Amino acid sequence: MSFAADARFWWARMRGLWRRGWASLRTRGLRASLVRLRRLWRPPLRAPLALVLPPADAFAPFALPTSDAPRASLVIPVHGGFAHTLRCLRALAAHPPATPFEVIMVDDASPDDTLAQLRRIDGLRVHARTANGGFIAACNDGARLARGEFLVLLNNDTVPQPGWLEALLRTFADQPAAGLVGARLVYPDGRLQEAGGVVFADGSAWNYGRGEDPQDCRFAYLRDADYLSGAAIALPSALFRRLGGLDLRYAPAYYEDTDLAFAVRAAGLRVLYQPEATVVHVEGATAGTDPGAGAKAAQVRNRAVFAAKWAQALAQQPAPDTLPTPALLHARQPQVLLIDALTPRPDRDSGSLRLANLIALLQEEGAHVVFWPANRRADGDYTRALQRQGVECWHAPWAPRLPAWLRRHGARFASVLVSRHYVAAECLPLLRRHAPQARLLFDTVDLHFLREQRQADLAGDAAARRAAARTRRQELALAQQADTTLVVSSAERDLLQRLLPAADVQVLSNLHRLPPPGPGPQARRDLLFVGGFGHPPNVDAVRWFVEAVFPRVRAALPEVTFHCIGGDVPPAIAALAAQPGVRIHGHVPDLQPWLDGCRVAVAPLRAGAGVKGKVNQAMAHGLPVVATPLAAEGMHLRDGEDVLLAADAEAFAAAIVRLYRDPGLWQQLAANGRANVARHFSLDAARPLVRALFLGR
C-alpha cells in the first residue's frame, strides 16, 4: 500500500514536470524556461556552521566599548578560570553588539589572579564578592547592579558569536508575550549542545539536539522551550526582579535556570529558544561534567527540590522515557502542514502574501505551522523570515524526499493544505496514506485552468486550449479527492460548484493587514502597476497598457509617469522603458514609498483568474484603482464607488484622467476601497473559516 502511494508520487512528479516544462516553453520562451529549470535542479548546499573564535594569545590589557546608558546588562559570574573569561571578553570586544550594553563581572572570590586581571580591562564593571557563594548568588548580585532594560546572564566559558545579542533582544519586539529568550548553544567543534530543553514529568531534563547539526531544520526555528540553559539567556530586568531573582533553594547552582523558565511561564509569558543567537559554550569548564562529584553533584539533589516545587506543572509534562521529537515538542498545539511549490516571497507576488498572512493567522489561533516547499529548497531570507516567526521549515539536505518524510511525520497533523494543482497531484495520495487523520485541503490559489483558458483565448492558441483542458480535468479530479477545496473568489466557487455539486468548495481569499492610510491626492503623483512577470497575464497587461492606454493618458496629463514594478522582467517589458514617461523598476524590496507616493494604481489585466493581489494591496493602502472588469472579478467591488472599471483602451485612459483630476472622487474610492478590504480580505474576515477548516473549531 505504501509502495503504491510512493510510486504514484514519483509518476505524478515526472508527468507534472514534463507538462509544466512544455507550458513554460510556450508561454515564457526557452531562455526564461532554462533559468527556471536551473533554479529547480540546483543542488542544495550544506556548509558547516561558521564560528568566530578569538585567538588564544597571551593576555594584554584591552577595552570593551560599553555604554553608560545600556539597554542590555550582561552579567558574567566568574570563579577562577581566567583563560575562559578572557576568550569571552575578547569575543565581545572583537565583535561588540550594536545594542548599547554594559558588562558586569561578578568575581565570586576567585582563588587565582582573575580579579586583578579583570581590573586591567577597560569598560567592565567589576563586583568582587568577599566569599564564594556560587553561581546563583553571583548572578543575583550582578542583577541588582544592572542598569539596562534587559538582563542577560552569560557564562564566562562562552564565546558569543556576532549578532547574538541583537537576535535575543529582537525576539522581545517580535513576540510581545516573550518573557525569557535563550541562545542556540554549540560546542567549539560546531556540534549542537542545546536547542532549548525538554523537561519530563519526574523533573529530569533533556538537552534537545545535543551532538547534532545545529543547522538541521528541527533546530532552526523560533520555538517555545520547557527551559533554557542559563549559559546565555535574556529577560526584562524588571521581570527578573519581580520574580525574586534566581531561587536560592538551588544554591550553589543547577536547576536554577529550569526553575526560572517555569516561573516565567507561570507569570503568563513565553520561554523561547532563539536559533539566530549563537553562543559557543565550553560545557562544564568550571564545574565539570560528572554529576557524582564536585559542584555538579548538586544537580542530583536539586532535581528533587525542583520536582517538589513544580509538581503540579510537571504533571503535564511527558513521561521520562519519551523521545523528544518535533511532534512531542508541539503536542499541546494543533499542528498544520502547508505544502506549496516554493517558499513564499510575500514581497514579490500576491499568492505568497496570502500564504504568509494565512500562516500568521494560524499562529494567532495557536497552531504550530510546518512548511514544506515541493522543491525542498531553502530560500535565503524568505525561509529565515518564516523560521524567525516560529514556522518549522523543512528543506534539503536535512529533509528526505516527501514519501520518507511523511512516513515519519504524517501522523502529527490535524490538517494539511496543499497549494496548486501540480503539487497536489503528487501529494494527495501520499497524504491519504501517511496522514489519514488529517483534513486535506486543496488550495487552487486561483483556478489554473480558468487562467490558462483565458490566456489561450486571448492568444488564439489551440495547443494552449488543449493544455487548459488537461489542467481542468486535473483540478476537478483533485477537488473531488480533497476534503475541501479552497478558491479565492465567489465567482470561482460558483463555477466549481456547478461543475462538482458534491464537492466542498470554500472561499479563502487574499489576506491583507490594513496599514494606516497614506497621504491625500494632492501629495501624490503618477501611476503605479505592481506584478511579477513570471505570471504571463502581467506581461500582456503591461504591454497593452503602455501601447494602447498610456499614450491617451499622456495626451491629457503630459506630466504623468507610469511606474511598473515587478520582478523577472522579460526583454519585451524592459524595452517599454524607451517609451516617454514609462519607468520599468523591476523588483523593489519595499513598496511603501510607491504606495504612498503614486496617485492612481492600474490593473489592466485581460487574462488570468482569481482575486488580484495588486488591487487588494493598493486599496488596503488607500490608493484608488482603475481596473478591467476581469481584474476586479470576485472582489465585491462597485464601479464608480469602490473602483473605476473599463474594458477598452479609450475608456481605461478616460477613467485614469477623471480620477487623477477629481480629488473628491479620489477620496471616495480611497475610503471605500479600504473598507472593502477590511470587510472581505482582512485576517479578521477570514478568521472564522480558518478556525473551522484548519482547527476544527
Secondary structure, 3 states (H helix, E strand, C coil): CHHHHHHHHHHHHHHHHHHHHHHHHHHHCHHHHHHHHHHHHCCCCCCCCCCCCCCCCCCCCCECCCCCCCCEEEEEEECCCHHHHHHHHHHHHHCCCCCCEEEEEEECCCCCCHHHHHCCCECEEEEECCCCCCHHHHHHHHHHHCCCCEEEEECCCEEECCCHHHHHHHHHHHCCCEEEEEEEEECCCCCEEECCEEECCCCCEEECCCCCCCCCHHHCCCEECCECCCCEEEEEHHHHHHCCCCCHHHCCCCCHHHHHHHHHHHCCCEEEEEEEEEEEECCCCCCCCCCCCHHHHHHHHHHHHHHHHCHHHHCCCCCCCCCCCHHHHCCCCCEEEEEECCCCCCCCCHHHHHHHHHHHHHHHCCCEEEEEECCCCCCHHHHHHHHHCCCEECCCCCCCCHHHHHHHHHHHCCEEEEECHHHHHHHHHHHHHHCCCCEEEEECCCCHHHHHHHHHHHHCCHHHHHHHHHHHHHHHHHHHHCCEEEECCHHHHHHHHHHCCCCCEEECCCCECCCCCCCCHHHCCCEEEECCCCCHHHHHHHHHHHHHHHHHHHHHCCCCCEEEECCCCCHHHHHHHHCCCEEEEECCCCCHHHHHHCCEEEECCCCCCCCCHHHHHHHHCCCCEEECCCCCCCCCCCECCCEEECCCHHHHHHHHHHHHHCHHHHHHHHHHHHHHHHHHCEHHHHHHHHHHHHHCC
